[in-house]
Amino acid sequence: MEHSRLSSASKVRLPEQPYELLLDFLTERFKAISREMWRQRMRSGKVLDAQQQPLLPEQRYQAGALVYYFREVADETVVPFVETILYQDEHLIAVDKPHFLATLPAGRYVEETVLRRLIKRLANPHLVPIHRLDRLTAGVLLFSANPASRDAYQALFRQRKVFKCYEALAPALPDRQWPLRHTSRMESAQQFFRMQEVAGEANSLTVIDAVERQGEVWRYALYPVTGRKHQLRVHMAALGAPLLNDPLYPELQAIDRQEDYAQPLQLLAKQISFIDPFSGVLRSFKSQLSLNV
């Protein structure tokens, strides 16, 4: 079982190859990072085994072993938006995530993520997100603060016992009947970071309602029943109403569009509700953020 400290680390399973030292493998596998940089990381405790023990530069290579390492990004861009804690107890942290802030370390963002910010802010290395939001999506995000109760809350999402409501701004669809159910089969597109609808048995479902129907841009309430990657964005684009400022759907936009802080994706995780598995009490967390044209 993974230890909580390792939740924010990247990992690699060592292949059956004849390396002498772990350092040899890391240097060969990750060519963008110098051998000396890997030495420094290992000496500073940023390369660990599954028991959270530091792996030093002299560590022998062991095929099949699981190695965890903490990523670093030189000159990481500071995201100028701050997360807000909506609720906190010994088990749960509910956060209002701003647009452009990633949930977990990935790509060019490591420290500028909700997870790493919260770990520092709350001095709790046991924090783990119970679910995720895309970096460009804002709204309610839940974290587990206690490994002992974590699985009970994660099970609610696996068993689809969590009510989730999103809000979105998109072009008007006056010829549709509301509310509607949109189902489709979603699979990865040619670009690994995008999704697409394809023929076949449906594996995604969203209930959609138009709650404000004035002008050329309407406000929609989106209720995802399944949780496919980019599901809401793909479904709305398929209906002919791509979300405002979406740089990926229906067509991939220039990279600078994805980093334009003046044009955030108009998608907000507005509310999450569920019955607490321990107290039996209804918990409901609502975002304090809003979408505006």
VOBA-1610 file (N, C-alpha, C; in pm, whole numbers, padded with zeros to 5 digits, always signed):
BEGIN
Met+00085-00120+00000Met+00000+00000+00000Met+00088+00124+00000Glu+00051+00224-00079Glu+00128+00347-00084Glu+00112+00426+00045His+00220+00481+00092His+00215+00567+00208His+00174+00707+00165Ser+00117+00782+00258Ser+00060+00912+00224Ser+00163+01009+00170Arg+00286+01004+00220Arg+00387+01097+00171Arg+00413+01077+00022Leu+00391+00955-00023Leu+00420+00923-00162Leu+00309+00963-00256Ser+00198+01014-00203Ser+00082+01045-00287Ser+00111+01156-00388Ser+00206+01243-00356Ser+00238+01352-00448Ser+00365+01325-00529Ala+00418+01202-00518Ala+00540+01166-00590Ala+00507+01096-00721Ser+00599+01102-00816Ser+00590+01021-00936Ser+00655+00887-00907Lys+00625+00785-00987Lys+00681+00653-00960Lys+00718+00583-01089Val+00811+00489-01077Val+00853+00410-01192Val+00889+00269-01143Arg+00844+00169-01218Arg+00879+00030-01190Arg+01005-00003-01268Leu+01110-00052-01201Leu+01238-00076-01266Leu+01229-00198-01358Pro+01260-00181-01486Pro+01249-00292-01581Pro+01362-00392-01567Glu+01346-00505-01634Glu+01449-00610-01634Glu+01561-00571-01729Gln+01650-00489-01679Gln+01764-00445-01760Gln+01890-00448-01675Pro+02007-00469-01735Pro+02131-00492-01658Pro+02204-00365-01616Tyr+02138-00279-01540Tyr+02206-00162-01486Tyr+02281-00203-01359Glu+02388-00135-01332Glu+02461-00162-01208Glu+02403-00082-01092Leu+02379+00046-01116Leu+02327+00135-01013Leu+02191+00191-01054Leu+02108+00223-00955Leu+01983+00291-00980Leu+02009+00424-01049Leu+02117+00490-01010Leu+02154+00618-01071Leu+02177+00603-01221Asp+02233+00491-01263Asp+02254+00467-01406Asp+02121+00466-01481Phe+02025+00396-01424Phe+01892+00388-01487Phe+01825+00524-01493Leu+01824+00597-01383Leu+01757+00727-01379Leu+01818+00823-01481Thr+01949+00821-01491Thr+02016+00910-01586Thr+01982+00874-01730Glu+01972+00743-01757Glu+01940+00698-01893Glu+01793+00720-01925Arg+01707+00694-01828Arg+01562+00702-01852Arg+01516+00847-01867Phe+01568+00936-01784Phe+01526+01076-01784Phe+01643+01162-01834Lys+01657+01167-01964Lys+01775+01229-02025Lys+01781+01380-02005Ala+01667+01442-01975Ala+01665+01587-01956Ala+01724+01628-01821Ile+01748+01530-01734Ile+01802+01558-01600Ile+01942+01500-01592Ser+02039+01581-01555Ser+02178+01537-01554Ser+02205+01436-01442Arg+02313+01363-01458Arg+02353+01265-01356Arg+02380+01334-01222Glu+02444+01450-01229Glu+02475+01524-01106Glu+02347+01572-01038Met+02247+01613-01118Met+02120+01655-01060Met+02051+01539-00990Trp+02056+01419-01050Trp+01998+01303-00983Trp+02072+01272-00853Arg+02205+01288-00852Arg+02281+01268-00727Arg+02231+01362-00618Gln+02211+01488-00656Gln+02165+01586-00558Gln+02026+01550-00505Arg+01938+01508-00596Arg+01803+01471-00554Arg+01806+01351-00459Met+01888+01252-00491Met+01897+01133-00407Met+01954+01168-00269Arg+02053+01252-00266Arg+02113+01291-00137Arg+02018+01376-00053Ser+01926+01446-00118Ser+01831+01531-00043Ser+01700+01458-00011Gly+01697+01328-00034Gly+01580+01249+00006Gly+01462+01259-00088Lys+01487+01290-00215Lys+01377+01306-00310Lys+01360+01185-00401Val+01432+01076-00370Val+01414+00948-00439Val+01398+00842-00330Leu+01282+00775-00329Leu+01248+00685-00219Leu+01205+00548-00268Asp+01214+00448-00179Asp+01158+00318-00210Asp+01014+00312-00158Ala+00948+00199-00173Ala+00807+00187-00136Ala+00785+00202+00014Gln+00891+00188+00094Gln+00880+00205+00240Gln+00920+00345+00284Gln+00930+00436+00187Gln+00966+00576+00210Gln+01109+00593+00259Gln+01195+00495+00230Gln+01335+00506+00268Gln+01414+00570+00155Pro+01503+00664+00187Pro+01581+00731+00083Pro+01669+00633+00007Leu+01676+00653-00123Leu+01765+00574-00209Leu+01882+00664-00248Leu+02001+00629-00205Leu+02118+00712-00223Leu+02188+00682-00356Pro+02280+00767-00398Pro+02346+00747-00527Pro+02416+00612-00542Glu+02455+00550-00429Glu+02524+00422-00432Glu+02428+00303-00440Gln+02296+00329-00444Gln+02196+00223-00443Gln+02212+00130-00564Arg+02219-00001-00538Arg+02226-00099-00646Arg+02093-00106-00719Tyr+02099-00136-00846Tyr+01977-00148-00927Tyr+01908-00281-00896Gln+01776-00275-00873Gln+01698-00395-00843Gln+01578-00400-00937Ala+01586-00483-01039Ala+01477-00494-01136Ala+01348-00534-01065Gly+01238-00469-01105Gly+01107-00497-01046Gly+01072-00409-00929Ala+01170-00340-00873Ala+01143-00254-00757Ala+01064-00131-00801Leu+00987-00076-00707Leu+00910+00046-00732Leu+00985+00162-00669Val+01014+00262-00751Val+01090+00378-00705Val+01003+00503-00718Tyr+01000+00582-00612Tyr+00926+00707-00610Tyr+01024+00823-00616Tyr+00987+00927-00690Tyr+01074+01044-00697Tyr+00988+01170-00704Phe+01038+01273-00642Phe+00967+01401-00638Phe+01020+01490-00749Arg+00928+01529-00835Arg+00964+01608-00951Arg+00998+01752-00912Glu+01079+01814-00993Glu+01113+01954-00976Glu+01103+02022-01112Val+01057+02146-01111Val+01050+02224-01235Val+01128+02352-01213Ala+01231+02369-01292Ala+01311+02491-01279Ala+01229+02613-01323Asp+01235+02719-01247Asp+01165+02844-01280Asp+01015+02819-01305Glu+00954+02743-01214Glu+00812+02712-01228Glu+00728+02840-01224Thr+00634+02849-01318Thr+00547+02967-01326Thr+00455+02974-01205Val+00449+03090-01143Val+00359+03111-01029Val+00218+03135-01080Val+00122+03058-01031Val-00018+03078-01068Val-00076+03184-00974Pro-00121+03298-01027Pro-00160+03412-00943Pro-00302+03404-00887Phe-00346+03286-00852Phe-00479+03267-00796Phe-00467+03176-00674Val-00550+03201-00574Val-00537+03130-00447Val-00659+03045-00419Glu-00633+02923-00374Glu-00741+02834-00333Glu-00801+02881-00199Thr-00929+02855-00178Thr-00997+02892-00054Thr-01046+02766+00017Ile-01017+02753+00144Ile-01066+02638+00220Ile-01210+02665+00263Leu-01302+02580+00217Leu-01443+02594+00249Leu-01482+02520+00377Tyr-01412+02410+00404Tyr-01445+02326+00519Tyr-01322+02243+00556Gln-01309+02217+00686Gln-01195+02138+00732Gln-01230+02065+00860Asp-01203+01934+00864Asp-01210+01859+00990Asp-01099+01754+00986Glu-01101+01658+01076Glu-00991+01562+01084Glu-00988+01466+00965His-01099+01458+00891His-01108+01364+00779His-01106+01432+00643Leu-01173+01546+00631Leu-01197+01608+00500Leu-01152+01753+00494Ile-01107+01791+00375Ile-01081+01931+00344Ile-01157+01961+00214Ala-01243+02061+00217Ala-01313+02105+00097Ala-01253+02238+00054Val-01212+02245-00072Val-01141+02362-00123Val-01214+02418-00244Asp-01213+02549-00256Asp-01259+02617-00377Asp-01136+02639-00465Lys-01124+02561-00570Lys-01006+02569-00658Lys-01026+02675-00765Pro-00932+02765-00782Pro-00945+02864-00889Pro-00910+02804-01025His-00949+02872-01130His-00906+02835-01264His-00754+02839-01272Phe-00696+02757-01360Phe-00554+02755-01394Phe-00464+02692-01288Leu-00519+02642-01178Leu-00438+02577-01075Leu-00464+02426-01080Ala-00358+02348-01103Ala-00372+02203-01115Ala-00402+02140-00979Thr-00471+02026-00982Thr-00498+01953-00858Thr-00372+01886-00806Leu-00303+01815-00895Leu-00183+01736-00860Leu-00063+01779-00943Pro+00059+01751-00895Pro+00177+01776-00977Pro+00170+01700-01108Ala+00195+01770-01218Ala+00197+01710-01351Ala+00257+01811-01447Gly+00326+01761-01548Gly+00381+01849-01649Gly+00473+01955-01590Arg+00445+02081-01624Arg+00533+02189-01580Arg+00491+02249-01446Tyr+00394+02186-01378Tyr+00350+02236-01248Tyr+00372+02131-01139Val+00445+02169-01037Val+00470+02080-00923Val+00429+02150-00794Glu+00499+02256-00759Glu+00466+02330-00636Glu+00339+02412-00654Glu+00315+02461-00776Glu+00197+02542-00803Glu+00077+02452-00835Thr+00040+02371-00735Thr-00074+02281-00742Thr-00149+02287-00609Val-00276+02253-00612Val-00354+02259-00488Val-00294+02166-00383Leu-00258+02045-00424Leu-00205+01948-00327Leu-00082+02000-00256Arg+00018+02044-00332Arg+00142+02088-00268Arg+00122+02216-00187Arg+00036+02303-00234Arg+00007+02425-00156Arg-00057+02389-00023Leu-00155+02297-00025Leu-00225+02260+00098Leu-00135+02186+00196Ile-00050+02098+00145Ile+00042+02026+00232Ile+00128+02124+00312Lys+00175+02228+00243Lys+00256+02329+00312Lys+00170+02414+00404Arg+00056+02455+00355Arg-00031+02546+00430Arg-00083+02483+00559Leu-00118+02354+00553Leu-00178+02286+00667Leu-00079+02197+00742Ala+00044+02190+00692Ala+00148+02105+00753Ala+00097+01963+00770Asn+00031+01912+00667Asn-00024+01777+00671Asn+00020+01700+00547Pro+00124+01614+00560Pro+00173+01539+00444Pro+00081+01425+00404His-00026+01402+00482His-00118+01291+00454His-00229+01330+00356Leu-00232+01453+00311Leu-00338+01497+00221Leu-00333+01426+00087Val-00451+01384+00040Val-00465+01319-00090Val-00599+01363-00149Pro-00602+01403-00276Pro-00731+01440-00337Pro-00819+01316-00351Ile-00948+01330-00317Ile-01042+01219-00329Ile-01091+01208-00473His-01092+01318-00543His-01127+01321-00686His-01044+01432-00747Arg-01063+01461-00874Arg-00980+01562-00940Arg-01065+01658-01022Leu-01010+01776-01044Leu-01064+01872-01139Leu-00954+01907-01237Asp-00992+01927-01364Asp-00895+01972-01463Asp-00833+02104-01418Arg-00712+02130-01463Arg-00644+02254-01425Arg-00724+02378-01465Leu-00794+02372-01578Leu-00867+02488-01627Leu-01007+02501-01565Thr-01050+02400-01490Thr-01183+02402-01427Thr-01171+02452-01284Ala-01264+02537-01241Ala-01266+02588-01104Ala-01373+02516-01023Gly-01368+02535-00889Gly-01477+02487-00807Gly-01438+02395-00693Val-01537+02324-00641Val-01522+02245-00519Val-01437+02120-00543Leu-01337+02103-00460Leu-01244+01991-00469Leu-01225+01935-00328Leu-01236+01803-00313Leu-01227+01740-00181Leu-01095+01667-00162Phe-01039+01681-00042Phe-00917+01611-00005Phe-00940+01527+00119Ser-00876+01411+00123Ser-00873+01329+00243Ser-00755+01373+00328Ala-00781+01394+00456Ala-00675+01437+00547Ala-00631+01325+00640Asn-00696+01208+00632Asn-00671+01100+00727Asn-00668+00967+00653Pro-00553+00900+00648Pro-00545+00772+00577Pro-00643+00667+00630Ala-00677+00674+00758Ala-00764+00573+00818Ala-00906+00578+00763Ser-00953+00696+00723Ser-01090+00710+00673Ser-01097+00731+00522Arg-00982+00731+00458Arg-00975+00770+00316Arg-01059+00682+00225Asp-01046+00551+00241Asp-01114+00461+00147Asp-01265+00474+00155Ala-01319+00503+00272Ala-01464+00515+00287Ala-01517+00631+00203Tyr-01441+00741+00196Tyr-01484+00855+00115Tyr-01458+00830-00033Gln-01346+00767-00065Gln-01319+00735-00205Gln-01423+00638-00260Ala-01472+00549-00176Ala-01573+00451-00219Ala-01701+00519-00264Leu-01734+00633-00204Leu-01855+00705-00245Leu-01848+00744-00392Phe-01731+00785-00436Phe-01714+00822-00577Phe-01716+00698-00665Arg-01650+00592-00621Arg-01649+00469-00702Arg-01789+00413-00719Gln-01870+00426-00615Gln-02006+00371-00617Gln-02110+00471-00667Arg-02065+00587-00715Arg-02152+00691-00769Arg-02259+00734-00668Lys-02214+00755-00545Lys-02303+00800-00440Lys-02282+00947-00407Val-02216+01018-00497Val-02187+01160-00478Val-02265+01241-00581Phe-02341+01340-00533Phe-02413+01431-00622Phe-02319+01544-00661Lys-02301+01564-00791Lys-02212+01668-00841Lys-02287+01757-00939Cys-02281+01885-00918Cys-02343+01980-01008Cys-02238+02080-01056Tyr-02228+02092-01187Tyr-02138+02190-01248Tyr-02220+02300-01313Glu-02158+02416-01328Glu-02220+02527-01398Glu-02131+02563-01515Ala-02193+02598-01628Ala-02115+02632-01747Ala-02183+02741-01826Leu-02104+02818-01898Leu-02153+02917-01993Leu-02115+02871-02133Ala-02215+02869-02222Ala-02193+02820-02358Ala-02299+02881-02450Pro-02279+02871-02580Pro-02377+02925-02675Pro-02517+02868-02654Ala-02618+02948-02690Ala-02757+02908-02674Ala-02792+02789-02764Leu-02880+02704-02714Leu-02932+02590-02790Leu-03085+02594-02784Pro-03147+02688-02855Pro-03292+02709-02844Pro-03376+02596-02902Asp-03318+02510-02983Asp-03397+02405-03047Asp-03397+02274-02969Arg-03335+02274-02853Arg-03331+02153-02771Arg-03442+02154-02667Gln-03480+02035-02622Gln-03576+02020-02512Gln-03498+01995-02383Trp-03534+02070-02277Trp-03458+02063-02151Trp-03544+02010-02038Pro-03479+01937-01943Pro-03340+01889-01947Pro-03323+01774-02044Leu-03197+01742-02076Leu-03170+01631-02166Leu-03059+01543-02109Arg-03054+01420-02159Arg-02950+01325-02120Arg-02862+01301-02243His-02733+01324-02226His-02640+01301-02337His-02551+01183-02303Thr-02557+01079-02387Thr-02473+00962-02369Thr-02385+00943-02492Ser-02267+00888-02474Ser-02178+00860-02586Ser-02065+00771-02539Arg-01995+00716-02636Arg-01874+00642-02604Arg-01755+00736-02622Met-01677+00754-02516Met-01562+00843-02519Met-01433+00764-02511Glu-01338+00801-02596Glu-01206+00740-02595Glu-01101+00849-02619Ser-00976+00815-02596Ser-00868+00911-02617Ser-00859+00948-02765Ala-00830+01075-02789Ala-00812+01124-02926Ala-00667+01101-02968Gln-00634+01144-03090Gln-00498+01126-03140Gln-00398+01201-03052Gln-00436+01324-03010Gln-00354+01394-02911Gln-00391+01336-02775Phe-00292+01286-02702Phe-00318+01210-02579Phe-00394+01291-02474Phe-00387+01424-02482Phe-00450+01507-02380Phe-00593+01544-02414Arg-00645+01495-02527Arg-00783+01523-02565Arg-00864+01394-02570Met-00997+01409-02562Met-01089+01297-02574Met-01179+01319-02695Gln-01246+01211-02737Gln-01337+01222-02850Gln-01452+01123-02835Glu-01562+01153-02901Glu-01674+01060-02906Glu-01656+00970-03028Val-01681+00840-03008Val-01666+00742-03115Val-01788+00652-03116Ala-01802+00574-03222Ala-01912+00479-03230Ala-01891+00366-03129Gly-02001+00310-03080Gly-01990+00200-02986Gly-02077+00220-02864Glu-02074+00122-02776Glu-02156+00127-02656Glu-02118+00246-02568Ala-02218+00317-02522Ala-02194+00438-02443Ala-02122+00404-02312Asn-02027+00489-02276Asn-01959+00475-02147Asn-01958+00606-02070Ser-02038+00704-02117Ser-02045+00833-02048Ser-02188+00886-02052Leu-02227+00953-01945Leu-02363+01007-01934Leu-02361+01137-01856Thr-02422+01239-01912Thr-02438+01368-01845Thr-02582+01414-01860Val-02641+01459-01750Val-02772+01524-01754Val-02748+01674-01760Ile-02813+01741-01856Ile-02785+01882-01881Ile-02916+01961-01881Asp-02914+02077-01815Asp-03031+02165-01815Asp-02986+02307-01846Ala-03069+02379-01916Ala-03043+02520-01946Ala-03116+02603-01842Val-03045+02664-01751Val-03107+02731-01637Val-03124+02881-01657Glu-03049+02940-01748Glu-03066+03081-01786Glu-03061+03088-01937Arg-03171+03131-01999Arg-03183+03122-02146Arg-03208+03259-02207Gln-03117+03349-02185Gln-03130+03483-02242Gln-03006+03515-02324Gly-03028+03576-02440Gly-02917+03619-02524Gly-02851+03505-02597Glu-02729+03528-02644Glu-02656+03430-02723Glu-02579+03332-02637Val-02558+03366-02511Val-02486+03277-02419Val-02580+03237-02306Trp-02596+03107-02286Trp-02683+03055-02180Trp-02599+02999-02066Arg-02664+02991-01951Arg-02602+02927-01835Arg-02662+02787-01821Tyr-02576+02688-01811Tyr-02619+02549-01804Tyr-02581+02486-01670Ala-02666+02395-01624Ala-02635+02310-01510Ala-02603+02172-01566Leu-02487+02118-01527Leu-02441+01990-01578Leu-02428+01891-01463Tyr-02488+01774-01479Tyr-02486+01672-01374Tyr-02420+01545-01430Pro-02290+01528-01409Pro-02223+01410-01463Pro-02260+01284-01383Val-02308+01182-01453Val-02337+01054-01389Val-02212+00967-01391Thr-02138+00973-01500Thr-02008+00908-01508Thr-01899+01014-01500Gly-01775+00971-01491Gly-01667+01067-01471Gly-01552+01051-01568Arg-01581+01050-01697Arg-01477+01039-01797Arg-01396+01169-01806Lys-01271+01157-01845Lys-01186+01274-01864Lys-01250+01370-01963His-01258+01497-01925His-01312+01604-02010His-01456+01578-02054Gln-01528+01497-01979Gln-01662+01455-02022Gln-01755+01571-02050Leu-01764+01667-01959Leu-01858+01777-01975Leu-01821+01864-02096Arg-01694+01885-02114Arg-01648+01968-02225Arg-01677+01901-02359Val-01653+01771-02367Val-01677+01696-02490Val-01826+01688-02520His-01908+01664-02416His-02052+01651-02438His-02114+01783-02484Met-02074+01892-02423Met-02130+02020-02464Met-02087+02055-02607Ala-01962+02027-02641Ala-01917+02054-02777Ala-01993+01969-02877Ala-02023+01844-02839Ala-02096+01754-02929Ala-02239+01803-02953Leu-02295+01872-02856Leu-02430+01926-02870Leu-02433+02053-02955Gly-02315+02106-02987Gly-02308+02229-03064Gly-02294+02352-02979Ala-02260+02334-02851Ala-02242+02447-02759Ala-02114+02429-02679Pro-01998+02441-02744Pro-01871+02428-02670Pro-01861+02536-02563Leu-01802+02498-02450Leu-01791+02592-02338Leu-01709+02714-02378Leu-01750+02829-02329Leu-01677+02952-02359Leu-01532+02939-02313Asn-01441+02983-02398Asn-01297+02986-02370Asn-01235+02847-02355Asp-01296+02746-02416Asp-01238+02613-02411Asp-01129+02602-02518Pro-01002+02584-02477Pro-00894+02580-02576Pro-00875+02443-02642Leu-00952+02342-02598Leu-00934+02206-02651Leu-01050+02157-02736Tyr-01171+02206-02711Tyr-01289+02154-02781Tyr-01375+02269-02834Pro-01431+02255-02953Pro-01424+02136-03040Pro-01292+02123-03115Glu-01214+02231-03124Glu-01086+02227-03194Glu-00975+02273-03101Leu-00857+02218-03120Leu-00741+02256-03040Leu-00696+02396-03077Gln-00686+02482-02977Gln-00646+02621-02998Gln-00496+02638-02973Ala-00444+02752-03009Ala-00302+02783-02987Ala-00270+02777-02838Ile-00146+02743-02806Ile-00106+02723-02667Ile-00127+02847-02581Asp-00112+02968-02638Asp-00128+03088-02558Asp-00273+03107-02510Arg-00368+03046-02583Arg-00507+03053-02539Arg-00527+02976-02408Gln-00447+02873-02386Gln-00461+02790-02268Gln-00406+02858-02143Glu-00331+02963-02162Glu-00269+03032-02049Glu-00316+03177-02039Asp-00426+03210-02103Asp-00477+03347-02100Asp-00564+03364-01976Tyr-00507+03424-01872Tyr-00579+03438-01745Tyr-00704+03525-01759Ala-00710+03605-01863Ala-00826+03692-01883Ala-00944+03616-01945Gln-00919+03492-01990Gln-01024+03415-02054Gln-01030+03274-01995Pro-01072+03262-01870Pro-01080+03129-01808Pro-01191+03043-01871Leu-01169+02915-01871Leu-01272+02821-01916Leu-01397+02841-01831Gln-01511+02855-01897Gln-01635+02884-01823Gln-01701+02754-01775Leu-01632+02690-01682Leu-01679+02566-01620Leu-01645+02569-01473Leu-01746+02544-01389Leu-01732+02555-01244Leu-01797+02436-01175Ala-01719+02366-01092Ala-01775+02260-01007Ala-01849+02328-00893Lys-01979+02345-00910Lys-02058+02431-00822Lys-02091+02367-00689Gln-02121+02237-00689Gln-02167+02175-00564Gln-02134+02026-00562Ile-02097+01978-00443Ile-02079+01835-00417Ile-02154+01801-00290Ser-02235+01696-00296Ser-02313+01653-00180Ser-02308+01501-00167Phe-02312+01453-00043Phe-02312+01308-00018Phe-02348+01282+00128Ile-02386+01159+00156Ile-02411+01116+00293Ile-02279+01070+00352Asp-02240+01131+00465Asp-02112+01096+00526Asp-02113+00950+00570Pro-02014+00870+00530Pro-02015+00727+00562Pro-01996+00695+00709Phe-01954+00792+00789Phe-01933+00768+00931Phe-02046+00824+01017Ser-02086+00949+00989Ser-02189+01013+01072Ser-02329+00994+01017Gly-02342+00962+00889Gly-02474+00951+00828Gly-02538+01085+00799Val-02464+01194+00818Val-02514+01329+00797Val-02493+01370+00651Leu-02587+01445+00596Leu-02572+01497+00461Leu-02468+01608+00461Arg-02367+01594+00380Arg-02267+01697+00364Arg-02284+01761+00227Ser-02277+01892+00221Ser-02293+01962+00094Ser-02200+02082+00091Phe-02115+02087-00007Phe-02018+02195-00020Phe-02045+02270-00150Lys-02055+02402-00141Lys-02086+02486-00257Lys-01973+02586-00282Ser-01942+02604-00409Ser-01839+02700-00447Ser-01887+02842-00423Gln-01793+02926-00384Gln-01823+03068-00369Gln-01786+03147-00495Leu-01735+03078-00593Leu-01696+03142-00719Leu-01816+03152-00812Ser-01803+03230-00916Ser-01913+03245-01011Ser-01856+03263-01152Leu-01939+03232-01250Leu-01903+03249-01390Leu-01972+03372-01446Asn-01900+03451-01521Asn-01957+03571-01580Asn-01904+03588-01721Val-01994+03625-01810Val-01954+03644-01950Val-01858+03762-01960
//
